């Protein structure tokens, strides 16, 4: 029984890491979009 429990924990940990990687990639993408929008707004304001 403990072997099943340990293998399930390992699988869950791997799944969580994959989700976290995806979350970080999504966050980086959103931050780049925000950075682009800010740069565009600065050009419009200081034109």
FENFEN-V990046 format. One record per residue. N is the residue number from 1. RES is the residue in one small letter. PHI is phi in degrees with one decimal (none if undefined). D_CENTER is the distance of its C-alpha to the mean C-alpha in Angstrom with 2 decimals. Layout:
n=(N/N)
res=(RES/RES)
phi=(PHI/PHI)
d_center=(D_CENTER/D_CENTER)
This chain:
n=(1/2/3/4/5/6/7/8/9/10/11/12/13/14/15/16/17/18/19/20/21/22/23/24/25/26/27/28/29/30/31/32/33/34/35/36/37/38/39/40/41/42/43/44/45/46/47)
res=(x/x/x/x/x/x/x/x/x/x/x/x/x/x/x/x/x/x/x/x/x/x/x/x/x/x/x/x/x/x/x/x/x/x/x/x/x/x/x/x/x/x/x/x/x/x/x)
phi=(none/-65.7/-65.0/-62.7/-62.4/-65.2/-68.0/-65.9/-62.8/-64.0/-63.3/-64.4/-63.1/-64.0/-62.6/-63.6/-64.0/-63.1/-63.6/-64.1/-59.6/-63.6/-62.4/-65.5/-65.0/-62.9/-63.5/-62.0/-61.1/-63.2/-65.1/-65.2/-62.9/-63.0/-60.0/-64.1/-63.5/-64.7/-62.0/-64.1/-61.8/-62.4/-63.9/-66.9/-68.0/-94.5/-71.1)
d_center=(34.56/32.65/31.70/30.06/28.23/26.96/25.82/23.98/22.18/21.17/19.90/17.94/16.40/15.44/13.96/11.90/10.66/9.76/7.88/5.99/5.52/4.56/2.18/1.91/3.88/4.19/4.50/6.58/8.29/9.22/10.46/12.45/13.91/14.94/16.45/18.38/19.64/20.84/22.62/24.26/25.39/26.83/28.81/30.17/31.11/32.74/34.47)
